[in-house]
Amino acid sequence: MCGIAGQLHRDVHDPIDRATLERMTRTLAHRGPDGEGFYVAAGIGLGHRRLSIIDLATGAQPLSNEDGTVWVSFNGEIYNFAPLRADLQRRGHRFRTDSDTEVIVHAYEEWGEDSVTRFRGMFAYAIWDGRRDRLVLVRDRLGVKPLFYSDTPRGLTFGSELKALLQDPAVDRTWSPAAIDSYLALSYVPAPQSVYTNVHKLSPGHLLIADRRHITIRPYWDLTFSGPDGRPQAEADYLDELEALVDESVGLRLVSDVPLGAFLSGGIDSSAVVASMVSQAPGRVRTTSVGFDEQAFDELESARLVARHLGTESAEVVVRSDVADLLPRLAWHLDEPFSDSSAVPTYHVSAAARRQVTVALSGDGGDELWAGYARHRVEQREMQVRGWLGSMSPVAGRLASWLPLSLKGTRSLRHLALSPAEACARKHVYGQFEHDGRRRLYSGDFAGLVAPCDPLAGFREAYRRCASADPLDRALYVDVKTYLPDDILVKVDRMSMAVSLEAREPLLDHRLLEFAARVPSSMKLRHGRGKHLLRRLLARRLPAAIVDRPKQGFAVPIGDWLRGPLRPMVDDLLTSGRLGERGLFDTRQVARLWREHASGSHDHRHRLWSLVMLELWFRHFVDGPVATSAREVAA
């Protein structure tokens, strides 16, 4: 894996400042510790940091075509590069390296920017086309790899991480009130927003074309939930196709010139990936698992059962509660306010894996496409109730507003008064600061600033855009467009890259996703249980006791941490004058949340974690100069 950065100036006579480009690129050294490279010409500069995975000897970047008119800086992997290379050679292209990177250059020469549709992989890349005097930025279909850009007074600045862009003095560092409002609702800043008003994320499945005067952004891929073609297949036929696609996807991701292993939680998704690896990889597969010293949150025994059955060479790491020194570094790596607390164990399992391997396969993506979350079960039940009640649904929803939320099922009943799109969207904010909670939290001035903001607009839009009439398909499409790229994949990318580990996600191969989108929802969620077809697949390779284990999730004991070892840090971050001086919050409300949680009378763990991570972000990225490496981050 790698890091990329660069600039395109509007005025061809406005030279690239080499020192700025080098500073931008070196800020990404953790993404690519094995080397750096630069290409600088009239008003254009590309930078690259390399983590050597394939073609260790000759794969340096930026890399060009034969005559130096097309250059690329690339972050990611093109898994089908070998057949593409053979095709391009038959068409007369000459290759100087054995890297997948060079395939991008020659594919662009042959097919233009639409060449991206031929790639299977995870990627973010920049192509400089000197013949047409234009820059092309591309991000993979699911958003596995990040890419940020800013339209500045001098031109376009881009990079793999926000902190790289901040090294360019032309990039405006004004933080966005709307982004903060979205973060407190969702625990992350959704694309295409970033936490800065004038910096944006290139959305997954999109490409950007910039010449000296204009910037154009357009999609090149979408996931279509169209339902089965013709008559639905028998379950056994779907299962056989799923098995073939999973094995193919895993096999493609076993290509590496460096040591390779996998994350193993003992759950359905990671176990399916590791089982496929064992059936294809020579020798013993190396796996890494994470647990907690709090028994209620520990999953190591489940991972051990899978590892023993499959015969993997397993390593384990136990996450302790002494994370106070770690959190500031994680906040720096995350770039934006981000409060999914499972980033902590993801960092630890990545660090443990990196001691053995350079590449690790993960099971990410199984929940979002195969209905693995509780909200998917709720979505299905709500639509069944709407069907039973018909035109009386809104009336039932309004009557439910008189019921206490402590009564199980009250939220779902209240949702009957909402549109299906709105009900689906609201499921993504539970446990965080919902609308009324945010308004109570904010100062009067900040509440006024964000009054027009709507953090759930993207969720409703995605729900309505889905072509399927099946409400579960629509909920899964919403996850693919929002929660998956903006939370799950951000967490895995930043935490693995923090330790220079490449994470690969076989369950997110776009052909596997396109197959999942035509599998009937009855083969995903059955009898109130998600991932039905994935479970059937795993049952071919693992005992029933493992396959039928209830889902635990990557839960983290942050409630106890906040009351215990993190208490001094929380006191400093949330009760000091610096928080009040920012003008965002009514500090009395913050103090109340902290007091109630610390006393044990209420559980505000997720809300407090969000405030802690937000204040850490402010101290790193607003209060002073931005650190250019994790070593500079003060504990």
Secondary structure, 3 states (H helix, E strand, C coil): CEEEEEEEECCCCCCCCHHHHHHHHHCCCCCCECEEEEEEECCEEEEEEECCCCCCCCCCCCEECCCCCEEEEEEEEECCHHHHHHHHHHCCCCCCCCCCHHHHHHHHHHHHHHHHHHCCEEEEEEEEECCCCEEEEEECCCCCCCCEEEECCCEEEEECCHHHHCCCCCCCCCECHHHHHHHHHHCCCCCCCCCECCCEECCCCEEEEECCCCEEEEECCCCCCCCCCCCCCCHHHHHHHHHHHHHHHHHHCCCCCCCEEEECCCCHHHHHHHHHHHHHCCCCCEEEEEEECCHHHCCHHHHHHHHHHHCCEEEEEEECCCCCCHHHHHHHHHCCCCCCCCHHHHHHHHHHHHCCCCEEECCCCHHHHHCCCHHHHHHHHHHHHHHHHHHHHHHHHHHHCCCCCCCCCHHHHHHCCCCHHHHHHHCCCCCCCCHHHHHHHECHHHHHHHCCCCCCHHHHHHHHHCCCCCHHHHHHHHHHHCHHHHHHHHHHHHHHHCCCCEEECHHHCHHHHHHHCCCCHHHCCECCECCHHHHHHHHCCCCHHHHCCCCCCCCCCHHHHHHCCCHHHHHHHHHCHHHHHCCCECHHHHHHHHHHHHHCCCCCHHHHHHHHHHHHHHHHHCCCCCCCCHHHCCC
